[in-house]
Amino acid sequence: MPKNLNKIIEEIFVEKQIDKLKDTKKDIETILGKDFFNKHIEKMFVKKDRIIIHTTTIEAKTELNII
């Protein structure tokens, strides 16, 4: 039973592309730092196979575009 639940949960994560979001968050944190992510990013989500990141300032958006 637990194996079936794990498979179902894993399929949901793949469908919702949560792994892609985690990888993107990790990349941002390694390049720009955890403080940057916590202070400057309001939310991050997937919409139509694209990662959308809402930032607090235009400067933060510019830095994300550079990387």
C-alpha positions, 0 to 999 in steps of 0.5 A: 500500500505505501509503495502504491501511494509513493508512486501516485505522489511521484506521478503527481509531482512529475505532472505538476513539474514540482521537480523542475521548480525545486531545481530552479530554486536550488540553482537560484540559491546557489548562484545568488544566495538564499537571502536573495531568494527569500527577500526578492522572490514573492512566488514561483510556479509553472504555467504552460510548461514555463516557470513564472517567477514574481519578484519584489523589485525590477532589480531582482527581475533583472538579476534573474534574467541575467542568469 
